[in-house]
Amino acid sequence: MMTQDFVDELEARKACDGHQHYLEQVIDGMPAGLVVVDAELRVRSMNRMMADLLGVPDGLLHEQRLTLEALIPSSELASRAAEALASGAPHDNVLVTLDGRADGVCYVDFNIRRARKDGSTMLLLIGQDITFRRKARLHLQESEEFFRLTFNQAAVGIVLLGGDGRVLRTNSKMSQILGYSEIELLSRFYQQFMSEEDLVDEQALIGGLKAGEITEYQREKRLLRRDGARVWVSVTVSSMRDANGNQRFICVVKDIQRQKQAEEALLRMANHDALTGLPNRVLMQDRLSQAIMHAHRTRRQVAVMFIDLDRFKHVNDSLGHDAGDQLIVEIGRRLSNSLRESDTVARQGGDEFVVVLPDLPGEDDAAKVARKLLDNLFQPLTLRGQEVFPSGSIGIAMYPRDGQDSTTLLKCADSAMYGSKGQGGNHYSFYTAEMG
């Protein structure tokens, strides 16, 4: 028959075994891995999380008394464990890289604590799998570095603006476009770089972004460089919010100065005479049409002069085409210098020129200009060592008396020019109906 003491002892053992089993269940269910090592740094036990993390098969610890470094091949972890065992000081954030796994590299962060059990010293190594977090952080670092390099080395200017237009961040290309250092740009507002002609439209577009009416806009405009020069750029501006909800604007700025200069050069070639640089027939007719519309609204008059040089063929034949070209250039210069800024002198072709005089009170004013032109033309000029006295024959047509459109006025002025030729040249004539 069992004594009461023996029964009590059995009950106590059952309770102890139950408690031990409970602790083992808790430890196995921990979201972190646990390794227990003795004073000789040999592994005594580990929980299921650590076994899975290390890929240790069941029963291995019962078959072999592995050292910590044999189980987890990390000299850093073994060294820190030895220090903790000797000093009792805790060691945290010991990073261990586990290689050779089927799913790739694994990163485990260990915290080491010294403890005692049944009078023996042991170490508890608690390991947290931080692979996802570390890879995410490394990926973020790579992304940030990629963004930084892309931002700084971009072939376009990039500017981050605050809601008030202050420059918060910029790159080297933007500094190159504007001629300011990055530090100088960061102390300024974007509005300071805009030309007055573009400021009103720009502020309206920014207002649309702030109000949420548009999400971005793109336009060509001029920016002011540090040296005061204007540079043409193509700008795309988008709205965004930072982490605190503050509105920001991203501006991508492309330098199109050379493109604009090329466009202007092409436009000039299309509208100007290659030899003299004067407006050609196309541009002249456009300006004449504008002058007619203005005169119609203001009840003023327009004079159209057709000028043909006298004896130009003789100059070409006797002195050569180079001398003829030199004469044409000089005639163009003299005609231009004799007129108002609002007037137009154009080369019609060969030795023919057309002058448009807008906004005139009457034909007397046109006659005064014609006399002035003839006087200025008939000034000596040296060509190939020979002195010549250029002259021309001028025919004049008046809007609205002689015609209502540019084609009719030019035809009438041409007819009047032949009337001046018939009088021996160096003369001007107004168109009359008898001229046909």
C-alpha atoms as one frame of an Amber mdcrd trajectory, in Angstrom:
protein
   0.000   0.000   0.000   1.444   3.406  -1.055   2.135   5.929   1.667   0.757
   9.457   1.485   4.250  10.856   0.998   4.827   8.658  -2.023   1.483   9.705
  -3.477   2.336  13.343  -2.919   5.683  12.840  -4.637   4.024  11.224  -7.659
   1.538  14.065  -7.891   4.347  16.604  -7.643   6.272  14.824 -10.419   3.168
  14.761 -12.617   2.661  18.450 -12.026   6.313  19.136 -12.788   6.180  17.009
 -15.944   3.027  18.813 -16.998   4.647  22.164 -16.423   7.736  21.031 -18.364
   5.546  19.858 -21.219   3.689  23.182 -21.169   6.958  25.123 -21.321   8.165
  22.975 -24.219   4.944  23.673 -26.081   5.306  27.410 -25.439   8.929  27.386
 -26.568   8.113  25.354 -29.684   5.321  27.790 -30.507   7.529  30.876 -30.183
   7.707  33.033 -33.322  11.467  33.210 -32.779  14.069  30.452 -32.876  15.776
  29.344 -29.646  19.042  27.469 -29.105  20.249  26.435 -25.666  23.977  25.770
 -25.228  25.937  24.675 -22.162  29.092  26.071 -20.635  31.167  24.202 -23.228
  29.208  25.899 -26.034  27.646  22.600 -26.993  24.048  22.587 -28.122  21.632
  21.144 -25.575  18.342  21.846 -27.322  16.481  24.023 -29.814  12.866  24.718
 -30.563  10.982  23.793 -33.716  11.320  27.305 -35.216  15.114  27.168 -34.949
  15.272  23.613 -36.312  13.220  24.685 -39.335  15.292  27.816 -39.750  18.553
  25.841 -39.739  17.184  22.869 -41.619  18.151  20.438 -38.801  16.563  16.952
 -39.090  14.706  15.483 -36.125  16.901  13.469 -33.726  20.210  15.048 -34.785
  20.884  16.533 -31.350  20.183  13.202 -29.684  22.714  11.466 -31.933  25.481
  14.118 -31.753  26.627  16.681 -29.225  27.219  19.485 -31.708  29.128  22.625
 -30.868  27.396  25.929 -31.506  29.746  26.730 -34.391  29.131  23.315 -35.947
  25.397  23.901 -35.829  25.547  27.542 -36.911  28.751  28.171 -38.897  29.439
  31.729 -37.723  32.688  32.638 -35.973  31.143  35.976 -34.949  28.238  34.251
 -33.176  30.598  31.770 -31.453  32.871  34.574 -30.308  30.009  36.672 -28.938
  28.550  33.604 -27.217  31.888  32.944 -25.489  32.015  36.556 -24.321  28.467
  36.367 -22.949  29.293  33.122 -21.173  32.362  34.647 -19.560  31.001  38.039
 -18.597  27.276  37.493 -18.307  26.711  40.624 -20.387  23.905  40.344 -22.952
  24.744  40.590 -26.661  22.101  41.830 -29.068  21.713  42.119 -32.831  24.356
  39.580 -33.794  23.726  39.120 -37.523  24.307  35.674 -38.974  24.097  34.870
 -42.676  22.984  31.344 -43.441  24.100  30.287 -46.919  23.517  27.216 -49.030
  19.783  27.023 -48.434  17.440  25.880 -51.190  15.470  29.122 -50.895  18.595
  31.284 -50.946  20.476  33.271 -48.321  18.817  33.635 -44.920  19.582  36.389
 -42.391  19.072  35.710 -38.647  19.387  38.302 -35.892  20.496  36.756 -32.550
  20.175  38.041 -28.993  22.322  36.155 -26.432  21.508  35.809 -22.708  23.288
  33.878 -19.952  21.103  31.809 -17.592  21.390  29.092 -14.951  19.508  25.819
 -14.626  19.966  23.243 -11.923  23.179  24.992 -10.849  24.649  24.915 -14.367
  25.416  27.907 -16.576  23.895  27.977 -20.031  23.245  30.394 -22.854  19.979
  31.181 -24.542  20.388  32.279 -28.192  17.161  33.765 -29.507  17.185  34.111
 -33.305  14.748  36.155 -35.415  14.500  35.535 -39.159  14.945  39.013 -40.643
  15.510  37.864 -44.226  12.454  39.590 -45.677  13.049  42.798 -43.702  16.737
  42.919 -44.567  16.189  42.167 -48.245  13.458  44.801 -48.339  15.839  47.308
 -46.739  18.624  46.388 -49.160  16.203  46.677 -52.061  15.086  50.063 -50.765
  18.706  51.169 -50.454  19.383  50.000 -54.004  16.271  51.803 -55.228  17.281
  54.990 -53.433  20.802  54.767 -54.849  19.417  54.106 -58.326  17.077  57.084
 -57.968  19.905  59.287 -56.679  22.196  58.386 -59.583  19.377  58.709 -62.117
  18.303  62.037 -60.614  21.809  63.485 -60.595  22.944  62.115 -63.965  19.714
  62.716 -65.896  20.072  64.460 -69.255  17.195  66.754 -68.265  16.804  69.182
 -65.405  14.699  67.901 -62.493  13.354  70.152 -59.738  11.247  69.365 -56.680
   9.236  72.418 -55.615   7.340  73.194 -52.451   3.758  74.412 -52.611   5.024
  78.009 -52.541   7.457  77.428 -55.426  10.586  77.099 -53.285  13.255  74.818
 -54.764  13.546  71.836 -52.400  15.754  69.614 -54.531  17.451  69.868 -57.911
  20.036  68.107 -60.044  23.250  69.089 -61.802  21.600  69.407 -65.240  19.237
  72.050 -63.881  22.231  73.940 -62.511  23.837  73.720 -65.939  20.710  75.034
 -67.700  20.329  78.044 -65.395  23.977  78.734 -64.573  23.448  78.558 -60.791
  25.084  76.171 -58.329  22.812  73.683 -56.589  23.159  75.573 -53.296  22.163
  78.833 -55.007  19.097  77.201 -56.527  17.984  75.818 -53.158  17.755  79.359
 -51.766  15.386  80.566 -54.502  11.822  80.297 -55.717  10.974  78.914 -59.156
   9.099  82.106 -60.038  12.414  83.986 -59.953  13.587  82.125 -63.062  10.532
  82.850 -65.208  10.379  85.639 -67.779   7.612  88.194 -67.326   5.897  87.125
 -70.569   5.317  83.609 -69.209   4.631  84.372 -65.543   0.855  84.948 -65.746
   0.159  81.780 -67.753   2.476  79.769 -65.503   0.747  80.922 -62.326  -2.640
  80.017 -63.829  -1.415  76.490 -64.613   0.090  76.070 -61.125  -3.251  77.224
 -59.722  -4.949  74.472 -61.706  -2.568  71.900 -60.206  -3.169  73.170 -56.674
  -6.933  73.051 -57.143  -6.796  69.528 -58.569  -8.290  70.678 -61.877  -5.319
  69.171 -63.732  -2.704  66.593 -62.723   0.120  67.849 -64.941   0.920  70.218
 -67.773   3.580  70.605 -70.436   4.637  73.785 -72.219   7.533  75.586 -73.860
   8.723  78.767 -72.209  11.725  80.930 -71.456  13.724  80.806 -68.213  16.144
  83.449 -66.978  19.751  82.352 -66.530  22.062  83.760 -63.915  23.835  85.855
 -66.584  20.501  87.444 -67.568  20.152  85.516 -70.834  16.936  83.711 -71.678
  16.923  80.032 -72.482  14.082  78.147 -74.149  12.983  75.024 -72.279  10.242
  72.418 -72.483   8.758  71.908 -69.012   6.512  69.142 -67.680   5.088  69.820
 -64.198   3.241  67.220 -62.099   1.620  67.444 -58.677   2.325  65.009 -55.810
   2.012  64.693 -52.035   4.880  63.932 -49.664   4.697  61.566 -46.678   3.143
  64.321 -44.555   0.489  65.168 -47.124   2.153  68.414 -48.248   1.688  69.304
 -51.913   4.847  69.188 -54.007   5.561  69.757 -57.686   7.956  67.767 -59.845
   9.334  69.718 -62.810  11.188  68.018 -65.663  13.016  70.645 -67.706  14.530
  70.004 -71.144  16.850  72.553 -72.748  15.479  73.257 -76.260  17.504  76.412
 -76.953  19.311  74.902 -79.939  16.068  73.501 -81.298  14.440  76.929 -81.065
  17.419  78.585 -82.719  17.244  76.033 -85.538  13.502  76.665 -85.924  14.092
  80.416 -86.020  16.840  79.956 -88.594  14.562  77.813 -90.765  11.743  80.334
 -90.394  14.089  83.145 -91.354  15.294  81.202 -94.379  11.685  80.631 -95.409
  10.748  84.295 -95.039  13.910  86.212 -95.941  16.079  86.682 -98.995  19.354
  84.764 -98.746  21.475  87.493-100.378  20.218  90.650 -98.671  18.542  89.292
 -95.540  15.454  91.354 -96.442  11.933  89.910 -96.212  11.097  87.849 -99.283
   7.901  87.847-101.324   6.052  85.535 -98.883   6.720  87.675 -95.808   6.100
  90.900 -97.723   2.653  89.762 -98.853   1.783  88.733 -95.283   2.761  92.181
 -93.978   0.919  93.893 -96.819  -2.247  91.935 -95.957  -1.918  92.985 -92.318
  -1.387  96.620 -93.342  -4.541  96.521 -95.500  -6.645  95.098 -92.642  -5.316
  97.761 -90.258  -5.986 100.543 -92.777  -9.517  99.247 -93.301 -10.219  99.460
 -89.557  -8.603 102.890 -89.090  -9.660 104.428 -92.426  -6.039 105.131 -93.325
  -4.132 104.421 -96.541  -1.356 102.043 -97.603   1.250 102.732-100.289   2.841
  99.872-102.248   6.014 100.732-104.176   7.495  98.534-106.884  11.173  99.442
-107.446  13.267  98.238-110.372  16.946  99.226-110.664  17.971 101.119-113.781
  20.686  99.623-115.991  21.373  96.722-113.603  22.046  94.362-116.530  24.853
  96.633-117.638  26.519  96.322-114.217  26.253  92.524-114.338  27.598  92.310
-117.879  30.489  94.761-117.456  31.583  94.140-113.831  30.410  90.578-113.220
  27.770  88.897-111.088  29.706  89.387-107.841  29.608  93.142-108.396  25.902
  92.819-109.228  25.286  91.002-105.946  27.259  93.657-104.073  25.060  96.327
-105.663  21.861  94.482-104.725  23.005  94.194-101.071  23.876  97.913-100.938
  20.544  98.928-102.492  18.716  96.837 -99.884  20.675  98.554 -97.117  19.956
 102.053 -98.499  16.253 101.347 -98.864  16.010  99.972 -95.311  17.827 102.959
 -93.832  15.432 105.331 -95.562  12.242 103.912 -94.057  10.365 103.831 -90.765
  10.590 100.804 -88.510   6.969  99.990 -89.301   7.635  99.992 -93.060   8.710
  96.922 -95.006  11.247  96.646 -97.794  11.413  93.257 -99.511  13.375  91.796
-102.366  10.944  90.603-104.993  13.633  88.872-107.012  16.528  89.848-109.297
  16.871  93.656-109.172  13.276  94.247-108.064  12.225  95.468-104.605   8.851
  96.148-103.007   8.229  98.710-100.276   5.088  98.674 -98.098   4.196 101.914
 -96.301   1.331 101.283 -93.842  -0.803 103.809 -91.980  -0.444 106.795 -94.319
  -2.757 109.862 -94.368  -2.511 110.238 -98.159  -0.466 109.931-101.333   1.548
 113.102-100.614   3.301 111.202 -97.830   4.059 108.392-100.270   5.515 110.871
-102.753   7.844 112.290-100.086   9.126 108.806 -99.303   9.624 108.059-103.010
  11.724 111.189-103.496  13.787 110.289-100.439  14.394 106.791-101.759  15.532
 108.046-105.165  17.886 110.577-103.556  19.439 107.941-101.289  19.797 105.457
-104.142  21.556 107.988-106.358  24.696 108.124-104.215  28.110 107.038-105.546
  29.216 103.453-105.004  32.539 101.872-105.922  32.315  98.464-107.593  35.459
  96.733-108.817  37.304 100.045-108.729  34.632 101.862-110.737  32.317 104.513
-109.353  28.659 103.981-110.202  25.530 105.991-109.382  22.609 103.614-108.806
  19.104 104.706-109.644  15.709 103.107-109.830  12.253 103.406-111.275   9.398
 103.443-108.743   5.739 102.674-109.311   3.251 103.448-106.532  -0.234 102.057
-105.891  -2.475 103.288-103.069  -4.959 101.389-100.939  -7.952 101.691-101.132
  -8.016 103.798-104.266  -6.134 101.435-106.600  -7.072  98.079-105.130  -8.584
  96.252-102.159  -6.145  93.333-101.944  -2.412  92.693-102.105  -2.445  91.031
-105.541  -4.215  93.976-107.202  -2.023  96.567-105.480   1.217  94.811-106.510
  -0.021  94.549-110.107  -0.910  98.258-110.177   2.439  99.256-108.649   4.241
  97.139-111.258   2.347  98.886-114.058   3.189 102.277-112.573   6.884 101.272
-112.396   6.912 100.742-116.167   5.526 104.229-116.515   8.596 105.542-114.658
  10.876 103.441-116.863   9.268 105.093-119.886  10.344 108.480-118.559  13.993
 107.448-118.561  14.270 105.990-115.062  15.238 107.597-111.729  11.624 108.634
-111.418   8.443 107.694-109.525   4.889 107.432-110.826   1.525 106.810-109.214
  -0.768 104.284-110.808  -3.573 105.588-112.996  -6.376 103.732-114.671  -4.887
 104.544-118.093  -1.893 102.306-117.268  -4.154  99.249-117.523
